[in-house]
Amino acid sequence: MNHNRNNSKRPRILFIILIMICLGLIAASVSGRNAGSSRGVVSLILRPMQSGINTLGGFVSSASEKKKTENSLESENENLQNQVEELQAQVTSLQQNITDYNELLKLTGLTEKYPGYKMTGARIIGKDPGNWYSTFTINKGSRDGIKKDMNVVAEKGLVGIVTQVGLTSSVVRSIIDDTSSVSAMISKNYDNCVVEGDLTLLNKGLLSVSMISDNTSVVDGDEVVTSYVSDKYLPGILIGYISNIQADDTKLSYHADLTPVVDFQHLSTVMVIKTLKSDLDTEQQSTDQSESETQG
Amino acid sequence: MRKKIYYAVSVILLFLLQSSLFSHLTVADVVPNLLIIFTASVATIEGRFDGCLTGFFSGLLLDVTYGHILGMYALGYLIIGYCTGTTNRLFYKEDITFPILMIAASDIAYGIYMYLAGFLIRGRLDFPYYFGHIILPEAVYTVIIAVFLYRLILLVLMRLDKE
Protein backbone atom coordinates (compact mmCIF):
# COMPACT_ATOMS: atom_id res chain seq x y z
CA MET A 1 0.00 0.00 0.00
CA ASN A 2 1.47 3.31 -0.97
CA HIS A 3 -0.66 4.96 1.68
CA ASN A 4 1.60 3.65 4.41
CA ARG A 5 4.36 6.04 3.52
CA ASN A 6 4.16 9.13 5.73
CA ASN A 7 0.82 7.89 6.91
CA SER A 8 1.18 9.70 10.21
CA LYS A 9 1.73 13.04 8.50
CA ARG A 10 -0.34 13.36 5.38
CA PRO A 11 -3.85 13.04 6.81
CA ARG A 12 -3.03 15.44 9.57
CA ILE A 13 -1.92 18.12 7.12
CA LEU A 14 -5.02 17.54 5.02
CA PHE A 15 -7.15 17.70 8.15
CA ILE A 16 -5.69 21.02 9.18
CA ILE A 17 -6.00 22.51 5.69
CA LEU A 18 -9.63 21.46 5.42
CA ILE A 19 -10.39 22.82 8.91
CA MET A 20 -8.95 26.15 7.78
CA ILE A 21 -11.18 26.10 4.71
CA CYS A 22 -14.23 25.34 6.87
CA LEU A 23 -13.46 28.12 9.31
CA GLY A 24 -12.88 30.47 6.40
CA LEU A 25 -16.24 29.59 4.90
CA ILE A 26 -17.99 29.99 8.25
CA ALA A 27 -16.36 33.36 8.81
CA ALA A 28 -17.26 34.48 5.29
CA SER A 29 -20.90 33.46 5.55
CA VAL A 30 -21.34 34.82 9.08
CA SER A 31 -19.93 38.16 7.98
CA GLY A 32 -22.65 38.23 5.32
CA ARG A 33 -20.72 37.46 2.15
CA ASN A 34 -23.13 36.00 -0.36
CA ALA A 35 -22.57 32.39 -1.36
CA GLY A 36 -25.45 32.41 -3.79
CA SER A 37 -23.60 31.59 -6.96
CA SER A 38 -21.99 28.35 -5.75
CA ARG A 39 -25.32 27.27 -4.31
CA GLY A 40 -27.05 28.00 -7.59
CA VAL A 41 -24.71 25.79 -9.61
CA VAL A 42 -24.98 22.82 -7.25
CA SER A 43 -28.75 23.00 -7.02
CA LEU A 44 -29.00 23.24 -10.80
CA ILE A 45 -27.17 19.91 -11.15
CA LEU A 46 -28.98 18.16 -8.31
CA ARG A 47 -32.50 19.29 -9.09
CA PRO A 48 -33.53 16.79 -11.80
CA MET A 49 -32.14 13.87 -9.79
CA GLN A 50 -33.79 15.07 -6.63
CA SER A 51 -37.21 15.44 -8.17
CA GLY A 52 -36.90 11.97 -9.74
CA ILE A 53 -36.06 10.24 -6.49
CA ASN A 54 -38.69 12.24 -4.68
CA THR A 55 -41.38 10.92 -7.01
CA LEU A 56 -40.20 7.42 -6.12
CA GLY A 57 -40.36 8.29 -2.42
CA GLY A 58 -43.86 9.65 -2.78
CA PHE A 59 -44.88 6.46 -4.58
CA VAL A 60 -43.45 4.24 -1.82
CA SER A 61 -45.06 6.17 0.99
CA SER A 62 -48.41 6.40 -0.78
CA ALA A 63 -48.37 2.65 -1.42
CA SER A 64 -47.77 1.87 2.24
CA GLU A 65 -50.34 4.46 3.23
CA LYS A 66 -52.91 2.93 0.90
CA LYS A 67 -52.70 -0.42 2.65
CA LYS A 68 -53.06 1.19 6.04
CA THR A 69 -56.05 3.24 5.02
CA GLU A 70 -57.95 0.34 3.46
CA ASN A 71 -58.21 -1.36 6.83
CA SER A 72 -59.48 1.65 8.65
CA LEU A 73 -61.78 2.83 5.87
CA GLU A 74 -64.80 0.80 6.86
CA SER A 75 -64.93 1.95 10.44
CA GLU A 76 -64.19 5.45 9.34
CA ASN A 77 -67.06 5.40 6.87
CA GLU A 78 -69.56 4.79 9.62
CA ASN A 79 -68.19 7.56 11.77
CA LEU A 80 -68.15 9.91 8.85
CA GLN A 81 -71.80 9.29 8.02
CA ASN A 82 -72.69 10.43 11.49
CA GLN A 83 -70.42 13.39 11.20
CA VAL A 84 -71.92 14.46 7.88
CA GLU A 85 -75.27 15.02 9.50
CA GLU A 86 -73.74 16.97 12.32
CA LEU A 87 -71.66 19.03 9.95
CA GLN A 88 -74.55 19.84 7.66
CA ALA A 89 -76.26 21.49 10.55
CA GLN A 90 -73.10 23.41 11.30
CA VAL A 91 -72.65 24.47 7.69
CA THR A 92 -75.95 26.25 7.58
CA SER A 93 -75.14 28.22 10.67
CA LEU A 94 -71.64 28.95 9.39
CA GLN A 95 -72.94 30.19 6.06
CA GLN A 96 -74.84 32.76 7.99
CA ASN A 97 -71.63 33.74 9.71
CA ILE A 98 -69.76 34.02 6.42
CA THR A 99 -72.19 36.53 4.99
CA ASP A 100 -71.80 38.56 8.15
CA TYR A 101 -68.04 38.23 7.93
CA ASN A 102 -67.89 39.30 4.30
CA GLU A 103 -69.83 42.40 5.09
CA LEU A 104 -67.47 43.23 7.91
CA LEU A 105 -64.49 42.62 5.62
CA LYS A 106 -65.87 45.08 3.11
CA LEU A 107 -66.01 47.63 5.87
CA THR A 108 -62.38 47.20 6.83
CA GLY A 109 -61.09 46.84 3.29
CA LEU A 110 -59.27 43.59 4.06
CA THR A 111 -60.66 41.77 1.03
CA GLU A 112 -58.35 43.55 -1.34
CA LYS A 113 -55.30 42.05 0.34
CA TYR A 114 -55.32 38.37 -0.59
CA PRO A 115 -56.51 38.34 -4.22
CA GLY A 116 -54.23 41.26 -5.03
CA TYR A 117 -51.08 39.15 -4.75
CA LYS A 118 -49.61 37.40 -7.74
CA MET A 119 -48.97 33.76 -6.86
CA THR A 120 -47.30 30.81 -8.48
CA GLY A 121 -47.61 27.13 -7.58
CA ALA A 122 -44.57 24.96 -6.82
CA ARG A 123 -43.90 21.35 -5.96
CA ILE A 124 -41.74 20.24 -3.02
CA ILE A 125 -38.89 18.11 -4.37
CA GLY A 126 -36.66 17.61 -1.33
CA LYS A 127 -36.41 18.13 2.38
CA ASP A 128 -33.58 19.01 4.73
CA PRO A 129 -31.73 15.70 5.11
CA GLY A 130 -31.23 16.06 8.87
CA ASN A 131 -33.54 16.09 11.84
CA TRP A 132 -32.70 19.52 13.17
CA TYR A 133 -34.13 21.94 10.66
CA SER A 134 -37.34 22.15 8.65
CA THR A 135 -36.40 23.51 5.29
CA PHE A 136 -37.40 22.14 1.91
CA THR A 137 -36.64 22.61 -1.78
CA ILE A 138 -39.24 23.63 -4.35
CA ASN A 139 -39.00 23.17 -8.12
CA LYS A 140 -39.05 26.85 -9.05
CA GLY A 141 -36.14 29.26 -9.04
CA SER A 142 -34.97 32.62 -10.31
CA ARG A 143 -35.88 31.57 -13.87
CA ASP A 144 -39.51 31.46 -12.75
CA GLY A 145 -39.23 34.83 -11.05
CA ILE A 146 -38.72 33.59 -7.48
CA LYS A 147 -36.78 35.98 -5.26
CA LYS A 148 -35.36 35.74 -1.76
CA ASP A 149 -37.83 36.65 1.04
CA MET A 150 -40.92 35.80 -0.98
CA ASN A 151 -43.68 34.40 1.23
CA VAL A 152 -44.80 30.82 0.74
CA VAL A 153 -48.36 29.75 1.55
CA ALA A 154 -50.50 26.66 1.19
CA GLU A 155 -54.24 26.72 0.59
CA LYS A 156 -55.02 27.62 4.16
CA GLY A 157 -52.17 29.69 5.51
CA LEU A 158 -48.55 30.64 5.89
CA VAL A 159 -45.91 27.97 5.20
CA GLY A 160 -42.63 29.86 5.23
CA ILE A 161 -40.25 32.10 3.37
CA VAL A 162 -37.77 31.67 0.52
CA THR A 163 -34.21 31.77 1.86
CA GLN A 164 -32.06 30.67 -1.07
CA VAL A 165 -32.77 30.90 -4.77
CA GLY A 166 -31.13 28.79 -7.46
CA LEU A 167 -31.83 28.97 -11.17
CA THR A 168 -34.48 26.25 -11.21
CA SER A 169 -35.06 25.52 -7.53
CA SER A 170 -35.18 27.38 -4.24
CA VAL A 171 -35.00 26.57 -0.56
CA VAL A 172 -37.90 27.50 1.71
CA ARG A 173 -37.61 27.75 5.48
CA SER A 174 -40.92 26.75 7.00
CA ILE A 175 -42.34 28.54 10.03
CA ILE A 176 -41.97 25.37 12.11
CA ASP A 177 -38.18 25.56 11.70
CA ASP A 178 -36.47 26.23 15.02
CA THR A 179 -34.73 29.33 13.65
CA SER A 180 -37.89 30.85 12.19
CA SER A 181 -39.60 33.77 13.83
CA VAL A 182 -42.54 35.65 12.38
CA SER A 183 -43.87 38.97 13.52
CA ALA A 184 -47.60 38.35 13.96
CA MET A 185 -50.75 39.74 15.51
CA ILE A 186 -53.95 38.47 17.04
CA SER A 187 -56.44 39.20 14.30
CA LYS A 188 -59.34 40.23 16.53
CA ASN A 189 -57.61 43.00 18.48
CA TYR A 190 -54.37 43.63 16.50
CA ASP A 191 -52.17 42.76 19.50
CA ASN A 192 -48.64 42.18 18.28
CA CYS A 193 -46.77 38.97 19.09
CA VAL A 194 -43.98 36.80 17.75
CA VAL A 195 -44.54 33.29 16.36
CA GLU A 196 -41.47 31.10 16.64
CA GLY A 197 -40.70 27.57 15.57
CA ASP A 198 -39.59 25.31 18.40
CA LEU A 199 -38.11 21.86 17.88
CA THR A 200 -39.31 20.71 21.31
CA LEU A 201 -42.92 21.47 20.32
CA LEU A 202 -42.59 20.19 16.77
CA ASN A 203 -43.67 16.59 17.33
CA LYS A 204 -46.83 17.87 19.00
CA GLY A 205 -47.43 19.90 15.85
CA LEU A 206 -47.26 23.23 17.67
CA LEU A 207 -45.38 26.50 17.43
CA SER A 208 -44.68 28.93 20.22
CA VAL A 209 -46.09 32.44 20.49
CA SER A 210 -44.34 34.95 22.69
CA MET A 211 -44.41 38.62 23.57
CA ILE A 212 -48.17 38.93 23.84
CA SER A 213 -48.65 42.16 25.72
CA ASP A 214 -49.91 42.13 29.29
CA ASN A 215 -53.38 43.65 29.16
CA THR A 216 -54.70 41.56 26.32
CA SER A 217 -58.08 39.96 25.84
CA VAL A 218 -56.68 36.97 23.99
CA VAL A 219 -58.30 33.59 24.64
CA ASP A 220 -57.77 30.01 23.40
CA GLY A 221 -58.76 29.59 19.77
CA ASP A 222 -58.00 33.12 18.69
CA GLU A 223 -56.73 33.54 15.16
CA VAL A 224 -53.14 34.66 14.57
CA VAL A 225 -52.13 36.37 11.32
CA THR A 226 -48.94 38.00 10.07
CA SER A 227 -48.63 41.57 11.25
CA TYR A 228 -48.31 44.89 9.49
CA VAL A 229 -44.97 45.69 11.10
CA SER A 230 -43.08 42.66 9.77
CA ASP A 231 -40.45 43.60 7.21
CA LYS A 232 -40.50 40.30 5.34
CA TYR A 233 -43.97 38.81 5.73
CA LEU A 234 -46.98 40.28 3.99
CA PRO A 235 -49.71 41.39 6.39
CA GLY A 236 -52.85 39.42 7.13
CA ILE A 237 -51.79 35.89 6.16
CA LEU A 238 -53.35 33.32 8.48
CA ILE A 239 -50.82 31.38 10.59
CA GLY A 240 -52.89 29.41 13.08
CA TYR A 241 -54.89 29.34 16.28
CA ILE A 242 -53.72 30.06 19.79
CA SER A 243 -53.95 27.72 22.78
CA ASN A 244 -52.51 27.21 26.27
CA ILE A 245 -51.90 30.86 27.18
CA GLN A 246 -49.53 31.37 30.09
CA ALA A 247 -47.92 34.33 31.79
CA ASP A 248 -44.17 34.76 31.45
CA ASP A 249 -41.98 34.62 34.54
CA THR A 250 -41.74 38.37 34.52
CA LYS A 251 -45.58 38.69 34.43
CA LEU A 252 -45.12 41.50 31.93
CA SER A 253 -46.13 39.47 28.91
CA TYR A 254 -47.76 36.20 27.90
CA HIS A 255 -46.66 33.27 25.83
CA ALA A 256 -48.79 30.56 24.25
CA ASP A 257 -48.82 27.63 21.85
CA LEU A 258 -50.06 27.90 18.32
CA THR A 259 -51.62 25.23 16.12
CA PRO A 260 -50.72 26.00 12.52
CA VAL A 261 -53.48 25.74 9.91
CA VAL A 262 -51.09 24.11 7.44
CA ASP A 263 -50.45 20.36 7.72
CA PHE A 264 -46.66 20.36 7.44
CA GLN A 265 -46.42 16.57 7.55
CA HIS A 266 -48.29 16.06 4.29
CA LEU A 267 -47.30 19.15 2.37
CA SER A 268 -46.48 18.42 -1.28
CA THR A 269 -47.38 21.58 -3.18
CA VAL A 270 -47.20 25.20 -2.10
CA MET A 271 -47.94 28.64 -3.51
CA VAL A 272 -45.27 31.34 -3.66
CA ILE A 273 -46.53 34.91 -3.38
CA LYS A 274 -44.60 36.94 -5.93
CA THR A 275 -45.25 40.23 -4.20
CA LEU A 276 -42.48 41.18 -1.79
CA LYS A 277 -43.16 43.07 1.42
CA SER A 278 -40.51 45.62 0.50
CA ASP A 279 -42.24 46.27 -2.86
CA LEU A 280 -45.52 46.71 -1.05
CA ASP A 281 -44.00 49.28 1.28
CA THR A 282 -42.53 51.37 -1.53
CA GLU A 283 -45.83 51.20 -3.40
CA GLN A 284 -47.62 52.39 -0.32
CA GLN A 285 -45.22 55.27 0.06
CA SER A 286 -45.64 56.41 -3.51
CA THR A 287 -49.44 56.38 -3.24
CA ASP A 288 -49.21 58.26 0.04
CA GLN A 289 -47.01 60.81 -1.62
CA SER A 290 -49.32 61.31 -4.58
CA GLU A 291 -52.24 61.65 -2.20
CA SER A 292 -50.50 64.32 -0.17
CA GLU A 293 -49.52 66.08 -3.39
CA THR A 294 -53.09 66.26 -4.61
CA GLN A 295 -54.18 67.48 -1.22
CA GLY A 296 -51.47 70.12 -1.20
CA MET B 1 -8.64 7.55 -8.84
CA ARG B 2 -11.42 5.02 -9.28
CA LYS B 3 -11.90 5.17 -5.56
CA LYS B 4 -12.32 8.94 -5.61
CA ILE B 5 -14.99 8.60 -8.29
CA TYR B 6 -16.68 5.95 -6.19
CA TYR B 7 -16.67 8.32 -3.20
CA ALA B 8 -18.11 11.19 -5.21
CA VAL B 9 -20.88 9.12 -6.78
CA SER B 10 -21.81 7.54 -3.43
CA VAL B 11 -21.92 10.85 -1.58
CA ILE B 12 -24.22 12.42 -4.16
CA LEU B 13 -26.44 9.35 -4.38
CA LEU B 14 -26.76 9.03 -0.60
CA PHE B 15 -27.45 12.74 -0.26
CA LEU B 16 -30.27 12.49 -2.81
CA LEU B 17 -31.71 9.42 -1.10
CA GLN B 18 -31.57 11.13 2.25
CA SER B 19 -33.20 14.39 1.16
CA SER B 20 -35.83 12.84 -1.10
CA LEU B 21 -36.66 9.20 -0.44
CA PHE B 22 -35.96 8.90 3.27
CA SER B 23 -37.93 12.01 4.18
CA HIS B 24 -40.96 9.85 3.26
CA LEU B 25 -39.70 6.95 5.38
CA THR B 26 -39.34 8.58 8.76
CA VAL B 27 -39.52 6.43 11.88
CA ALA B 28 -40.42 8.25 15.12
CA ASP B 29 -40.14 11.50 13.11
CA VAL B 30 -36.46 11.04 12.34
CA VAL B 31 -34.52 10.22 9.20
CA PRO B 32 -31.31 8.16 9.29
CA ASN B 33 -28.04 9.87 8.53
CA LEU B 34 -26.68 8.08 5.46
CA LEU B 35 -23.80 10.47 4.91
CA ILE B 36 -22.49 9.83 8.41
CA ILE B 37 -22.63 6.09 7.70
CA PHE B 38 -20.63 6.58 4.53
CA THR B 39 -18.06 8.92 6.08
CA ALA B 40 -17.52 6.75 9.15
CA SER B 41 -17.39 3.54 7.07
CA VAL B 42 -14.84 4.90 4.62
CA ALA B 43 -12.80 6.34 7.48
CA THR B 44 -12.69 3.06 9.43
CA ILE B 45 -11.90 1.00 6.33
CA GLU B 46 -9.47 3.34 4.55
CA GLY B 47 -8.06 5.58 7.25
CA ARG B 48 -7.92 9.23 8.17
CA PHE B 49 -6.97 10.63 4.76
CA ASP B 50 -9.97 9.25 2.91
CA GLY B 51 -12.18 9.89 5.95
CA CYS B 52 -11.26 13.57 5.86
CA LEU B 53 -11.99 13.85 2.14
CA THR B 54 -15.37 12.13 2.17
CA GLY B 55 -16.40 13.90 5.36
CA PHE B 56 -15.43 17.32 4.07
CA PHE B 57 -17.18 16.93 0.74
CA SER B 58 -20.31 15.33 2.23
CA GLY B 59 -20.58 18.28 4.60
CA LEU B 60 -19.88 20.80 1.86
CA LEU B 61 -22.67 19.31 -0.26
CA LEU B 62 -25.09 19.74 2.65
CA ASP B 63 -23.82 23.27 3.21
CA VAL B 64 -24.41 24.49 -0.33
CA THR B 65 -27.84 22.90 -0.56
CA TYR B 66 -29.46 23.28 2.85
CA GLY B 67 -26.86 24.93 5.07
CA HIS B 68 -27.63 27.90 7.26
CA ILE B 69 -24.01 28.89 7.62
CA LEU B 70 -21.64 27.75 4.88
CA GLY B 71 -18.93 25.48 6.31
CA MET B 72 -20.79 24.34 9.41
CA TYR B 73 -21.71 20.87 8.16
CA ALA B 74 -18.34 20.51 6.42
CA LEU B 75 -16.50 21.12 9.69
CA GLY B 76 -18.62 18.58 11.60
CA TYR B 77 -18.31 15.83 9.00
CA LEU B 78 -14.60 16.56 8.57
CA ILE B 79 -13.89 16.12 12.27
CA ILE B 80 -15.92 12.91 12.36
CA GLY B 81 -14.11 11.56 9.29
CA TYR B 82 -10.74 12.29 10.86
CA CYS B 83 -11.53 10.92 14.31
CA THR B 84 -13.08 7.65 13.12
CA GLY B 85 -10.17 7.33 10.70
CA THR B 86 -7.72 7.05 13.60
CA THR B 87 -9.32 3.74 14.60
CA ASN B 88 -8.59 2.29 11.16
CA ARG B 89 -5.80 -0.01 12.40
CA LEU B 90 -7.57 -1.36 15.42
CA PHE B 91 -9.81 -3.98 13.84
CA TYR B 92 -10.29 -6.54 11.10
CA LYS B 93 -12.30 -5.24 8.18
CA GLU B 94 -14.56 -8.27 8.15
CA ASP B 95 -15.64 -7.82 11.75
CA ILE B 96 -18.80 -5.74 11.65
CA THR B 97 -19.32 -4.96 15.35
CA PHE B 98 -16.57 -2.44 15.73
CA PRO B 99 -17.37 -0.30 12.66
CA ILE B 100 -21.05 -0.29 13.61
CA LEU B 101 -20.10 0.95 17.07
CA MET B 102 -17.98 3.64 15.46
CA ILE B 103 -20.90 4.68 13.24
CA ALA B 104 -23.18 4.91 16.27
CA ALA B 105 -20.62 6.97 18.15
CA SER B 106 -20.14 9.21 15.10
CA ASP B 107 -23.83 9.85 14.75
CA ILE B 108 -24.22 10.73 18.42
CA ALA B 109 -21.16 12.98 18.24
CA TYR B 110 -22.64 14.60 15.13
CA GLY B 111 -25.94 15.14 16.95
CA ILE B 112 -24.20 16.80 19.85
CA TYR B 113 -22.21 18.94 17.43
CA MET B 114 -25.42 20.03 15.70
CA TYR B 115 -26.97 20.88 19.06
CA LEU B 116 -23.97 22.92 20.17
CA ALA B 117 -23.47 24.70 16.85
CA GLY B 118 -27.08 25.38 15.95
CA PHE B 119 -29.20 25.32 19.08
CA LEU B 120 -27.23 26.00 22.25
CA ILE B 121 -25.81 29.21 20.80
CA ARG B 122 -29.38 30.41 20.28
CA GLY B 123 -30.22 29.77 23.92
CA ARG B 124 -32.05 26.43 23.54
CA LEU B 125 -30.99 24.83 26.79
CA ASP B 126 -33.15 21.72 27.00
CA PHE B 127 -30.41 19.28 26.00
CA PRO B 128 -32.06 16.14 27.49
CA TYR B 129 -35.08 16.70 25.25
CA TYR B 130 -33.00 17.03 22.09
CA PHE B 131 -30.89 14.03 23.10
CA GLY B 132 -33.89 11.82 23.79
CA HIS B 133 -36.08 12.91 20.88
CA ILE B 134 -33.63 13.53 18.07
CA ILE B 135 -30.05 12.44 18.67
CA LEU B 136 -30.78 8.99 20.12
CA PRO B 137 -33.60 7.93 17.75
CA GLU B 138 -31.53 9.11 14.81
CA ALA B 139 -28.56 7.06 16.03
CA VAL B 140 -30.70 3.93 16.43
CA TYR B 141 -32.25 4.28 12.97
CA THR B 142 -28.86 5.06 11.48
CA VAL B 143 -27.31 1.95 13.05
CA ILE B 144 -30.07 -0.26 11.65
CA ILE B 145 -29.45 1.06 8.15
CA ALA B 146 -25.68 0.91 8.72
CA VAL B 147 -25.75 -2.86 9.31
CA PHE B 148 -26.70 -3.28 5.65
CA LEU B 149 -24.98 -0.29 4.14
CA TYR B 150 -21.58 -0.95 5.77
CA ARG B 151 -21.31 -4.39 4.17
CA LEU B 152 -22.11 -2.89 0.78
CA ILE B 153 -19.52 -0.13 1.13
CA LEU B 154 -16.90 -2.64 2.31
CA LEU B 155 -17.65 -4.99 -0.57
CA VAL B 156 -17.15 -2.29 -3.21
CA LEU B 157 -13.98 -0.94 -1.57
CA MET B 158 -12.40 -4.40 -1.35
CA ARG B 159 -13.19 -5.07 -4.99
CA LEU B 160 -11.64 -1.74 -5.97
CA ASP B 161 -8.54 -2.63 -3.94
CA LYS B 162 -8.15 -5.94 -5.73
CA GLU B 163 -8.16 -4.48 -9.22
Interface residues (C-beta under 8 A of the other chain):
Chain A: H3 N7 R10 P11 R12 L14 F15 L18 I19 I21 C22 L23 G24 L25 I26 A28 S29 V30 A35 S38 R39 V42 S43 L46 M49 Q50 S51 I53 N54 L56 G57 G58 V60 S61 I125 G126 K127 D128 P129 G130 N131 W132 Y133 T135 T137 V171 D178 T179 L199 T200 L202 N203
Chain B: I12 F15 L16 L17 Q18 S19 S20 L21 F22 S23 H24 L25 D29 V30 V31 N33 L34 L35 G47 R48 F49 G51 C52 L53 F56 G59 L61 L62 D63 V64 T65 Y66 H68 I69 L70 G71 M72 A74 L75 L78 I79 Y82 G85 M114 Y115 G118 F119 R122 R124 D126 Y129 Y130 H133 I134 E138
